[in-house]
Each structure stands twice: as C-alpha cells, then as structure tokens.
Amino acid sequence: MSRIFDEDLQFACGTRAVHAGQRPDPTSGAIMTPIFQTSTYAQSALGVNTGYEYARGKNPTREALERNIATLEGGTHGFAFASGMGTIDSIMKLFKSGDRILCADNMYGGTPRLFDRILVNMGLQFTYVDTREPQRVADAMTPDVRAIIVETPTNPLMWITDLTAIGEIAKRHGAMFIVDNTFATPVFQRPLEHGADIVFHSATKYLNGHSDMVGGCAVVKDDDLAARLQFILNAAGAVPGPFDAWLVLRGTKTLHLRMAAHDASGRRIASWLAERLGDERVFYPGLASHPHHALAARQMSGFGGMISFEMGSLAAAAGVANRLRIFTLAESLGGVESLICHPASMTHASVPIERRARLGISDGLLRLSVGVEDVQDLMNDIDQAFEGVS
Ligand SMILES: *Cc1c(COP(=O)(O)O)cnc(C)c1O
C-alpha cells in the first residue's frame, strides 16, 4: 500500500499521469524512478530501518506506481498486484465463508472462472445479475450479500452499468461496491467518484499499454479498508516484481495521450462499421444507437477503443479475422498495437456455452482493440478483410 502525496491532487489528469507519486531520486536526482531490484533492505541497527524491511511488503518502484494510479483514480491508497486476476483474488480475501457476492453477468471470462471453480470451494457464494437494470440488482440483494462487483463497459458486448445507481444500492445494504475499471481507465471514468469502495484494473491492458507485462492494481479511499488490503497483499503475496511495476509506471505517463488516440480512432471506426454493417451489429457505447449511450456519456468522458461487431456466422468471422494484416489475432487489449479477438473461442472459451448464448457472445462476434496506428490504415485493413466475406 502506498498513500498518495496530497499535493499531487492540485493537478489535472495529464499532469498527474506524468508526475504523481514520484519525486526525483534523492540519491542521484534520476528523473525516472529507479527499478529497485532487491528483496531486502539493510537495517542500521536492531529495530532501526528506513521504513523498508522486506520487498513483499514494500518496494519503492512499486510504491511510485501505486501512488500514481491512486491519484489518477481519485483515491488515497494504491496497491499493485502480479496480475488482474491476482488483484481480484486478493480482494476476495476480504470476505469469508458464507458471504455472498453479487456479480455482473458478462464480466471478463476469467472472473467467473475464479469465482465458480475455485472460490466457491472456499465457501464464498456468487449470484450473477444483469446489472444494466439497477432494479434487478436491488431485487437480488439478500441479507448475505457483502459486495457487488461490476465491470463497465463490459467485455466483449460493451454493456454499461449505472455506477451511481449501483453505488446507492450497495450503500443502502451495507455492501461493498467493487468496480473493474480496466476498459475505461481513470482517464475516462472514475468509479470512486460514483460511490465505489474499491476500483481495480488489469494493468496488463491500458495502464501498461505496450503489451509487455502482466499486472494488476487496486485503489481505495478509506484508511481501514486500505489497511486490510495491505495486510492481504503482504500476507498472501501476489505482488509484482519491480521491473513490471516500472513498466506500468512508464505506461501511465502517457495514459491520457494514448486514451485520447484510442478514443478518436475508436469513434471513427465504430461509426464507419455501423454504416457498413448496420447499427444493430456494432457494439460501442459512443454510438448514438447504443442502448445506454446517454448513460455512458454521463459517467464517462470518452468511449475508448474497444469495439465488438457481429459478422453473423463463424465462417464470416473467421474470414475477417484471418484476412486482417495490421490487426493481429490475439487475446488481450489496450496496447498501442491493434488486436482482433474472437471471444467465443478465445477470451470467453472458459464461459459455459449456455451462458455465452444467453449473453449474446455468438460464434460470429469479433472484438477489436483499436491501437494508436494511423486510423485510415486501420479502416483500409478492415475494408480489405471484408472483401470476399460479405
Ligand atoms: C484482462 C482482464 C482481467 C484479468 O487481468 P490479467 O492481468 O489478465 O490477470 C480482468 N478484467 C478485465 C476487464 C480484463 O480485461
């Protein structure tokens, strides 16, 4: 855990992204936080140390990242973990056998896999709800619900959940409100401002932004909750190495610039796809035809570069995916390079087929992570891939 430097809060998002949480290294003046590649720290006498004792608990490189992301999210304490899944797993250790967690249907595929195949065996209980309708969440609140977890926009269908409405329901029932903010990033959406208690990320995606590491992080604004999470972080130990923390820190310095580029290209490609395929086959919250466009525009300041579209059949989807030349067929998202993914056989293959069908993750669905290449080249690439398919 690292507490933010309060004076960083006077600055706007872009300035925070570059500077928050870091000060030039006092021993050398190094402008970039050094990679403190160490497992332990010398103590000058019995009981006398620098505040650093063992690197599972604290590492200066990790701390700079933790403060940086905490400031961007508008929280007070940040935590870096070894992966997005390691982050959720550590957050779940706040709960105990018999507790029930209410989760959004249509979360990242690995999340229900962790819940339904591992954590249920430890006595946690999970209920899945379509959180697009706050009333359904209110109706599902039984006395044993200790937390509500949502992701918005969702992966891959870009469903939007009303954060303020769900935050109020959680508060009314004394449940913790936890939000996966991986897709929007704090540049476009800050769940803590809408009543969330914990916001977390797969830092592997936009925060790092360069597809060169796996990591996660969480941010809170309550001191007691921060102390409990720090205890779990140190006791359970799902921490990142200093080099991976440094790579994310390097990434967050350009987060605001990259998100602006992903968003500008995402909007152009989504409207162009909607013209070609029809509104009902393109899923992007920035399109006026998206059922929750108004809500998205209210709680997000940009829509980003994630777009899904329906090709109608596995053969058509495969035809497009296999013909693309700039978009690379790969899992993951949020990097500078554009990727295409077939959720049914890739990221969501672990979701049981009935649930996939219910959610609308069909065999013809494709998902784009629009990178920061020249947008005209990207559209030309999709254009040539469509030829001979439809
Ligand atoms: C990738 C992802 C995760 C899991 O994170 P890892 O870093 O791969 O462990 C969780 N949530 C969302 C929305 C993701 O995209």
The ligand as a Tripos MOL2 file, in Angstrom:
@<TRIPOS>MOLECULE
LIG
   15    15     1     0     0
SMALL
NO_CHARGES

@<TRIPOS>ATOM
      1 C1         -7.5820   -8.9850  -18.6920 C.3       1 LIG1
      2 C2         -8.6600   -8.6150  -17.7700 C.ar      1 LIG1
      3 C3         -8.6990   -9.1100  -16.4570 C.ar      1 LIG1
      4 C4         -7.6570  -10.0920  -15.9470 C.3       1 LIG1
      5 O1         -6.4060   -9.4870  -15.8350 O.3       1 LIG1
      6 P1         -4.9940  -10.2420  -16.0300 P.3       1 LIG1
      7 O2         -3.9920   -9.1510  -15.9300 O.co2     1 LIG1
      8 O3         -5.0260  -10.9110  -17.3750 O.co2     1 LIG1
      9 O4         -4.8860  -11.2530  -14.9380 O.co2     1 LIG1
     10 C5         -9.7300   -8.6860  -15.6310 C.ar      1 LIG1
     11 N1        -10.6840   -7.8380  -16.0750 N.ar      1 LIG1
     12 C6        -10.6820   -7.3620  -17.3340 C.ar      1 LIG1
     13 C7        -11.7720   -6.4250  -17.7670 C.3       1 LIG1
     14 C8         -9.6880   -7.7240  -18.2170 C.ar      1 LIG1
     15 O5         -9.7050   -7.2540  -19.4710 O.3       1 LIG1
@<TRIPOS>BOND
     1     1     2 1
     2     2     3 ar
     3     2    14 ar
     4     3     4 1
     5     3    10 ar
     6     4     5 1
     7     5     6 1
     8     6     7 2
     9     6     8 1
    10     6     9 1
    11    10    11 ar
    12    11    12 ar
    13    12    13 1
    14    12    14 ar
    15    14    15 1
@<TRIPOS>SUBSTRUCTURE
     1 LIG1         1 GROUP 0 **** ****
